Amino acid sequence: MSILNITNDGLPNIYDLVYNCISKYEPISEEKLMSKCAPSDVCDPKMFNHILRSWSELGVFFKDERSHWTIVKSPELGPKKNALNAIFDKSACEDVWSKDGACDFIRALVWILAQDISRLKFDLESLQHLESGQFSMSKDGSSIYMLQNDTRLNGFKLWASYFDTFIKSGGEQIDPTGLIRFYLEDIFVESKVLAIETFYERLIDVLPIFPGGRLYEMVTIELNEGRWPKPKISQNELPTGLSRAILRLMVEGLISTEDIKGDGNKMKLMFTKDLVADYISHIKLDY
């Protein structure tokens, strides 16, 4: 399965509607669910069926032997966090190159976040040019593509927007601020003040889409060395996407950063691949 081919896999707004309806009335019969979400005299139920199929396979929805639907894990987390937990569940993306789960979305997200996002152009032609230059031309005998056509690019934009990871203000751009915001309490679960290296380790444990993370390494190992702006983690440079997220979360008042004098474990927030925004040694959760 996949989630980027929205014609076959369903739309985010329909997922949201179905999730909230099931959550409110669960256990809800399929007949009642469809009558509330997609009455046959008003709309075509096809897209709703696609959502039920896709997100039951991903483990968010469950249909029992009586054809009653429920939310599988934690309804109190809400539709977006439950969807993200399902997408990044280790059992669902054990091999990021598989056709299972939402690996198509993960691959595209990791690859895009591996770029210098301050200079990334988000049109299909520019992305295709990057693909052809950065990836070898075969993966198990077939060409590697992340977003090879408008269908998948539009699907990526829709789902990334839904997860607050794609913005159109000032031009289309990727921005993982919202994605990280969902997981701040998971990262700061034991302490509200973390050394930056501890923060980073916990971040890539829950969101392994940044350097050192399991999914990041599985995608970027296929990139041609020297053909992409590889973040210099060995030199304590944080990726531009993550740097932007930290800076925005500071502006929002959700976190604050410190540069403690004499602390040698510091990392650099990067405006661009070559421009340092700040040096930080600790991050504090401010709520």
Secondary structure as UniProt FT lines:
FT   HELIX           6..9
FT   HELIX           12..25
FT   STRAND          28..29
FT   HELIX           30..37
FT   TURN            40..42
FT   HELIX           46..57
FT   TURN            58..59
FT   STRAND          61..63
FT   TURN            65..66
FT   STRAND          68..71
FT   HELIX           75..77
FT   HELIX           78..88
FT   TURN            90..92
FT   TURN            96..97
FT   TURN            101..102
FT   HELIX           103..113
FT   HELIX           117..119
FT   HELIX           124..134
FT   TURN            140..141
FT   HELIX           150..162
FT   TURN            163..164
FT   STRAND          166..167
FT   TURN            169..170
FT   STRAND          173..174
FT   HELIX           177..181
FT   TURN            182..183
FT   HELIX           184..187
FT   STRAND          193..195
FT   HELIX           196..206
FT   TURN            208..209
FT   TURN            211..212
FT   HELIX           214..220
FT   TURN            221..222
FT   TURN            225..226
FT   HELIX           233..235
FT   HELIX           240..251
FT   TURN            252..253
FT   STRAND          255..258
FT   TURN            261..262
FT   STRAND          267..272
FT   TURN            273..274
FT   STRAND          275..280
FT   STRAND          282..285
//
